[in-house]
Amino acid sequence: VYCLRGRVDYCVGSERYHLYPGCSLLIDASQPHAFCNVTGEPAQMILVFQSKGDGDGAIQRHLDPGTNRP
């Protein structure tokens, strides 16, 4: 995860990380995780997914709004 603009909070397990422009975070996506924009200002980030062989399944789970709940 790389924050380009704004502020994004990224929760991984019981930890909360505050990301600002230029901040990055590397996580093991098998842990419970979610992100949210905690301000009313636009935020922009880059997410890079590396699959462990299940094809596009990991990407689809992250981009489907019904499955990405904090």
Secondary structure, 3 states (H helix, E strand, C coil): CEEEECCEEEEECCEEEEECCCCECCCCCCCCEEEEECCCCCCEEECCCCCCCCCCHHHHHHHCCCCCCC
